[in-house]
Structure formats: structure tokens, C-alpha cells
Amino acid sequence: MNRPWIEKWGSIPILDLGDVIIAGSGPTLDKDMAFIKKHQKEMTIISADMALKPLLKNNIKPHIVVSAEINLLQLFTGLDTSEINLMAHVCIAPHHLRAFKGRVAFYGMMGDLPEIQAPGVSLLCCGGNVGTIALFFAVGCNAKRIFITGLDFGFRYQYYCRDTKKNDDFIYNRFTPTETSEMNIIRTKKDMGGYRTNTPFLMAEKWTAEFLKDKKNVYMLSKREGDNNGYNSNRGEGLPCQA
């Protein structure tokens, strides 16, 4: 556990977020960059760690980045994070903390084993994905309206938006069949066609559908690939939302 950093920076606070944009790293983020850029000064942008690089490349600086990354991906190296806040899981790989130049606050997840829980650190519901963690945090902070982009949990041709580390790896290995480009790929068929997903993303979608079924202030910015065939049951209409 990152105990010295946790003791130094402490737990995530409850914030007055106002209107919020949750930016995951799925391909719909590419579609919604213009919307985010237009409204970035009037909304709180909470980004998944993998989405930070493409956002910065489009001159969008999120207010908060959420990460639970334990692998050796270079998510923050070479990026200007000096004015960005990091919400980090207590077990995040330490090299991410060393590379991040902004403020850091920690969270744990409901269901974490007792031996990795940190005293005084707030617990969030996971949902299987850092995007769902950001969504749970925004709802818990009583955000006025929440606009979601990039939480794509079913795919046909592209798993991540352009310029993410994962998308770069996929491009470099473009001769590798889509079905073998990631671990645990499964095919799911619906009436109007098939899409691909994996176990964590499928869990995240099921959690999101259940979590949002009674939320009236949460909107999808763009229709996701899977929404065309009923994949996202609680937002199946897929109508773009205007702020």
C-alpha cells in the first residue's frame, strides 16, 4: 500500500461539482471532444486515467483524473498534470504517483480486502471501471447534471478512443485479429448484430444500468456502438443531450 503518500495527501473530499462531464476512454470520446471543449469552463470534467492524454492533446484540461492502475503503463509521464487533481486508489502503482505533478487524494473501494484498506480513506463503489468510479463519486457529490462520454462497454471495431496508450498499442499491432487483441474477449449477440466486450466491461455495463435506472440527471452525450442493438437498456434511445 502507498501508506506514506496516503498519510501525506489524505482522502478524497466531498466537492461541490455543479454540472459534470464524465470522460471515459471509449471511442465515443472522440465524437464528443468538441462538446467537452466548448463547455470545459462551465462544467467539472472528471476523466478516466486512460482518457487524460487524448483530452490534453485536444487542449482540454480535466479537473479530476481517476486511476486505480496497478500495471506499468506510462499514463502520466510526459503530460502536464500540474493543475489537475488525481483521485487514486490506495493500491495504485507508486510510479504513477511519482509521475503525477498535481494534487493527489486517495479512495478505497467497497469490497476491498481489510488488509488493503487505509484508515480514514473514503470508500467508493467500484462498478468494475474507473469511469464508473467517477460516476459514483459525481452522484455522491450531488452533481446537478452528469454528462457521460467514453463509457463504451461494447464494441465492434475500436475499444479505445484515439491517442490512448491502449489504442496506440492496438494500432501498432494492427495485424492482430480484433478478437485476440485483449484478454478475455467474448462475443455477445443481439437482434440487430453483434458486438465484443470483455468480463470487466460487461460487469461495468450491468452495474451502470442498475445504478442509473432511477437517476434523472444523467445523460449520454453520444449513442454508443452497442446502443444500436439494445445493449444499453436504460439509455437505449441514445439521444444526444444538449447542455
Secondary structure, 3 states (H helix, E strand, C coil): CCHHHHHHHCECCCCCCCCEEEECCCCHHHHHHHHHHHHCCCCEEEEEHHHHHHHHHCCCCCCEEEECCCCCCCCCCCCCCCCCEEEEECCCCHHHHHHCCCEEEEEEECCCCHHHCCCCCCEECCCCCHHHHHHHHHHHCCCCCEEEECCCCCECCCCCCCCCHHHHHHHHCCCCCHHHCCCCEEEEEECCEEEEEEHHHHHHHHHHHHHHCCCCCEEECCCCHHHHHCCCHHHCCCCCCCC
